[in-house]
Amino acid sequence: MKRFLTCLAAVLALSAALCAGAAASDFDAVVEDLSAIGMFRGTADGFELDRAPTRSEAAIMLVRLYGAEEEAKEDYDAGTLRCPFTDVSKFSAPYVAWLYENGIANGTSATTFGSGQPCSAKMYCAFLLRALGYEDGTDFAYADTLTFAQSKGIYDSMLFSGDFLRDDLAALTYQALAADTKDGSTYLLASLIADGVVDAEAARPMTEKIEAYRTLASAQMDNRSMDVDVSMSMDMTMDMDGQTVTLPTVSEGRVQVILGEDSMEMASTVETTAQGQTTSTGTWMKDGWVYVSASGGGETMRYKYQMDEQLQDLMAMSGVNMDALNVSGLAMIDSIRTEKSGSDTLYTVEMGKGLGSAMDAVSSMVGQELGTIDFDKITAVYTMDAKGQMKAVSMTFSVAMKMDVPMDDGTVSAVSATMAYDMDMTVNATGDDVKITFPDFSDFQEMDLSEMNP
């Protein structure tokens, strides 16, 4: 039984990590949308989404984002545009030549472009930012490209973890098309449609999704402080060594967050019931410290620890310029439907099956390989009032995982589990209306997380 409980604890811990932060995905639906408007095209071997993109492929996409594909081809065919590099294919030459002529991209030497070399996420984000009107060296330093791209909603370190593939290039392109241009007059895809570069009818599904998401995102990100009630049920079935256990769990709680310019405060109280047993957990964050109180079975533990490094990461996330509209995450969405319910508007968001890179993101967090994880389609319904404020969110999804759990006796047990989640969140207050009352922390014992065995 101890062996089984060890595996159960490992699966529950991983499940909690997934719910908190796994956000990366495979982007097949994105590629189909981009293909429909001629932005992303395959090769004789198909879209080849699972290999690294080359510099020449990135150059082709960039010229399309500038709306200059036809111009580049015509000028190159007329001989008024020449490519100075010897390592560029006949197909890629007009695109590379146009970028070079306009001072947007340089070669790796006077005679080579590095055409077949892999393009990195950093390099491609720099390309995208230029297409949006930003200049490296003026608006951002190349060394800080990914941070600047994240502030504009294009890049997300969780969303694009692991090796940079053509799959990721397509997703970044998609999010750049939904991002505002530097002058703030419109978003990039709308600009390309207005210029006649992209067919409006072919792009209609994309524009409808982008505009619905922009409206939804602006409501979600409108306030950096929030007070919400949360309820969640999880039905889990786990198999290990011929044993099967079914564990229904119900949690109810409240979460409050206040983000300042350089500070973060949080209060979270959750009561969880499983197999007739109830545990209560409280988590608070104040002045760079985290305080935790856990009660169950007649016992209570109270401890505290500093989180300097983690807090810096959180504050970096909170520093994103919401006025520029954060569209990171849009690439994960298959569809958005809107409908009226009285004076409220309901947004039903569906995210695709198989969040393929979630394993990389979670493995990176815990520092080891965990196994295989498959998400079923995720459906979330957001309720927004007539003033554009978020009132409620509900979400349903399921996860199937297989993992190897090391035991104390040195053996390893193979575990498979499925979990079905149903979550609801009701917004109590946002902005300046959020007030946190902290308990007395005088009896919380300090813990050094660096000394803990992971």
N, C-alpha and C positions, 0 to 999 in steps of 0.2 A: 504493500500500500504506500509506503514511503516513496518508493520508486515512481509510482504513478502520480503521487502528489507533486513530486519534483518536476515531472514533465508538465503537469497541469499548470504549475506556477510559471514555467517557462513560456508556455503558449499564451497564457493570460498577459504576461509582461509584454510579449511581442505584439499581441493584439492591441494593447493600450498604446504602444509606440506607433503602430500603424494608424490608429484613429487620430492621434495627435498631429502627425506630421508627414506621412507618406504622401507625396504629391507628384511623383514623376510618372510618365506614361509613355505608351507608344502612340504614334500620331497618324494612323492610317486614314482616319476620317479627314484630317487636315490636308493630307496629300491629295485626296479626291477633290476637295474644295479648290485647292490651288490649281489642280490640273484642269478643272472646269473653266477657269479664267485664263488658261495658258501661261500661268506663272511657274508651274513646276511640271517638267516633262521627264519621262523615263528614257531608258536606253533600250537597246535590243534585248536586254535581259530584264526589262521591267523597270520599276522604280528604284530597285536596289537600295532599300532604306536601311539595311543593316551594315553598310560599309561607310568608311569615312569619306566626306566630300573632298574634292580637290580644289585647289585655288582657282583653276579655270572654271569649274562648276559654280563656285561662289561668285566669280566675276560675271558669269552669264545671268545669274539671279539678280545681281545688283543692277545691271543695266536695265533689266526688266522693271525693277522697282523705280528706277529713274524715268521709266516710260520712254526709253531711248532705243529700244531694240530695233525698230524699223529704220530709224535714223542711222544707227551704227552699221546695219547691213547695207543700206543704200550708199552711204559714203564710202564704205570699204569696197563695194563692187565698182563704184565710180572712180576709185583710185585716189580720192581726196583724203582718205584715212588709211594710214599704213601702220602695221604692227612691227615694232622694232625688235621683237623677241623671236628667237629661233626655235624655242621649245614649245610653241603654241600650235595646236592643230588648226587646220583650215576652218573647221566649224567654229572654234573658239576665238579665232583671230579678230573678227569685227568687234566683239565684246571687249576683249582685253585692250585692243587699240583705242576704243572709245574712252575707256576708263583712264588709260595712260594719257591720251591727248587732253583730257579734261582735268588732269591732275588729281584724280580720285584714287588711283592705285598705281604703285610703282613695281618694278621688277626686283628680282633678287640680285641681279647684276645688270650691266649695261645691255647684255644680249639675252638674258634669261628671265622669264617670269616666274619660274618655279611652278609651271603649269600643273604638273602631276603631284606636287607635294600636298599633303593633307592640309585642309583649312581648319583652324581651331575655332572654338566658340568665341574666344576673345577677338580673333581676327574678323570673324563674320559679324559680331555685334558692332565692331567699328564700322564695317561696311554699311550695316543697317542704319546706324546713327547718322552717317553721312547722307544716306538717302532721305532721312527725315529733316535734313538741313543743318545738323550739328557739325562742328569742325573740331577735329582733334588738334590739340595745341591751343585752342581758343575756348571751346565749351567744355572740353574734358581732356585729360591727359591719357595717352594710349595705355599707360600702365594701369589706369583706373577704369578702363573701358567697361568691364563687367559690372562694377559698382554703379557707374553712371547709367548703363543700360538697364540695370535693375530699378534705378530711381525713375526711369521712364516707362516701367512696366513691361519691358521686352524680355528681360532675362530673369531667371530665378534659379538659384544654385541647387535647390531641391528638385525642381522640374527637369533640369538638364544635368543630372549627375552622371558620372561615368564617361565613357568615350564619346566624343562628338561625332555623330553619324549624320547621314543624309536625312534620316528621320528627324533629327533635332534641327537641322538646317531648315527643313520645311516648317517646323513648329515655330521657330524664331521668326521666320518670314511672315507667318500668319499673324503673330502678335505684333510685329512691326506694322503690318497693314492696318491694324486696328488702333495703333497709337497716333497721338496728335503729332502733326508736323511741328517744327520748331516755332513757327510764328503763331501756333495755336488756332489757326483759322479753320482747320478741319482735320480729319484723320487721313492717313496716307492712301488707303483704298479709295475713299471718296474723291481725293484729289486726282488719282489716276483715272477714275471714271469721268470726272468733269473735263479732263484733258482729252478724253476720247481714246485713251490708251487701253482701257479695259472696258469690255462690253457690259453695259449696265444690267441687261437682262440676265446674262450669264452669271453676273456677280450678285444677283438679287438674294439668293439664299445666304451668301456670306454677309452682305450688308445688313440684312434683317437680323442675323445672329449677332453681328458686331454691335449694332445699335441697341439691341435688347440688353446685351451684356454690359455695354457702357452705362446704360441707365441703371441696371442692377448694381454694377460695381460702384457707381457714384453714391448710391444709397448705402451700401455696405461699408464704404470707406469714409463716409461723410464725417463721422465722429471717431476720435481716437479713444474715447472712453465709453464703456458700455456696462450695463447691469442686466444680466439675463438669468432666467430660470431654465434649467436643463433637465430633461428626463430621457432615459435611454433604457431599452430592453435589449438583451443579447441572448440568443439561444445558441449554445455551443455543443457540438458533438465531437468527442475526441476518441481516437483509436490508438492503442499502444500495447504491444505484446499480447494481442488477443483479447484485450479488455476494451470495453466501450463505456464511456460515461457521457451522460447528457446533463448539461449544466445551464438551466435558465437563470438569468441574472437581471435584476431590475435596479436602476440607479436613479436617484432624484437629487438635484442640487441647485446651487446658485453660484454664478461666477460674476465677479466685478473686476474691471480693469480700468485703470486711469494711466494714460501715457502722457507724460510731460515732454518738454523739449529735451531734457537730459536725465529723466527719471521715469521709473515705472512702479506703480503700485497695483497689487492684485489681492483678491480674496476669493477663495473657492471652498465651498463646503458641500460635500457629497455623502449621501447615505446609500449604501449598496446592500441588497439582500440576495443571497444565493443559498439554496438548500436549507432554508429556514434560519440561516444565520445572517445577522445584520452587522455591518461595520460602518463606522463613521470616520471620514477623513476631512481634515481642514488644512488648506494650504494658503499661506499668506506671503506676499513679497513686499518688502519695505526697506528703503535705505540700503539696497544692495544685498539684503539678507533674505533667505527663504526660511519660513517657519512651517513645520509640519506637525500636525496632531493626528494620531491614528488610534481609534478605539474599537475594540471588539473582543468578545469572550471575557468580558469583565476586566480587561487590561487596557491601559492607555500609554502610548509612547508619545513623547514630545521632544523634537529635536530641531536644530537650526543649522544652517550652513551658509557660507558666503558664495556668491555666484558672480564674481566680477567679470570673468570672461564671457559667460553665458549672457549676462546682462548687456554687455557691449553688443553682442550679436542681436539681441532682441531690440535694442535701441536703434541699431543700424536698420533693422526691418521697419521700425516705426518711423524712421526718418524719410521713408519714401515720399516723394512729392505727390500727394493724392490729387492735387489740382491738375497735374499732368495726366491723371487717370491711369491707374495701375491695371493693365490688361493681362498681366501674367496669370496663367491659368486658363485663358481662353482656348488655348490649343488642346486642352483636355476635353473640351465640351463637344459632344456630338450634336446636340440640339437645344434650343431654348424656345418654349412656348409661353405666350402670355394670354391671360384671360382676366376679365373683370369679375369681381365679387363684391357687389355693392359699390362702395367708394374705394375699395381696395383693388390692387392689381396683383395677380398671382403669376409668378414666374416659375415654370417647371423646367428644371435644368437636368439634362441627362448626360452623364459622362460614360465613355466607352468601356467595354469589357477589357479585362486583361491589362491592368496597369503594369506594363512589363518592366519598367525600371524602378518600381517601388522597392524591389528587393535590394537594388544597389544603394538606394537612399537610406533604408533602414540598416543594412549591413554596415554602411559607413558610420551611422550613429553609434552602433554598439561595438564596432571594431572587429567583426568577424562574419564569416559566411553563415547564413541562417537556414537556407533551404529554398524551397519554391513557394511562391505566393501568387494566387490568382484572385483578382477581384471580379465579381459579376458587375453588371451595369449598375451604376450609382444614380439614384434619382433624388433630387433635392427640390423642394417647393419653398419659394421665398414669398412672403406676403408683405407688400409695401402699401402704406396708406396714401391718401390723396396728396399729402405734403411731401411725398418721396422719402419718408422715413420707414426703416425696416421694422415690422411688427413681430414677425415670427418666421422660423425656419424649421422645416421637417426634412428628414433624410432617411432613406432606406438603402441598404446594400448588404451584400454577403461576401465573405472571404473564405477561400479554401487554402490551406497551407500544409506543407510537409516539411518537417525539420528533424534534425538529429540533435538529441539532447544528451550532453555528457553527464554521467552519473558519478556519485562520490566513489564508487568502487572501480572507476577507470573504464567502465564499459560505456557504450553509447546506445541509446534507445531511439528507434525510428518512430516518429509520431506523426499522425495526420489528424487534421481538425477542420471543421467547417463552423463558421460563425455567421449568424444572421443578425443584423443590427437594425433597430428602429429608433430614431432619435428625434426629439422635438425641442425647440428652443423658443422661448417667449421673451421679447425685449421689454424690460421694465423701464429703463431710462438710458439716455445717451448724453454725451457732452457734459456740461457743467452740472447737470442734474444727478450725476453719479456721485454718491458719497459712500466712502468705505469707513466702517467702524472696526478698528483692530482690537483683538483681545490683549490681555496682559501676557507678555512674552517672558516674564522674569524666570519662570521655571523650565524653559526650554533648554535642553542640553546641546552644547555645540558639537558638531560632527565635522570631521575633516574628510571630504569626499575623496581626496587623493590617496588616502590610506585604505580605502575600501577595495576589496578584491572584486573585479568586474565579473 
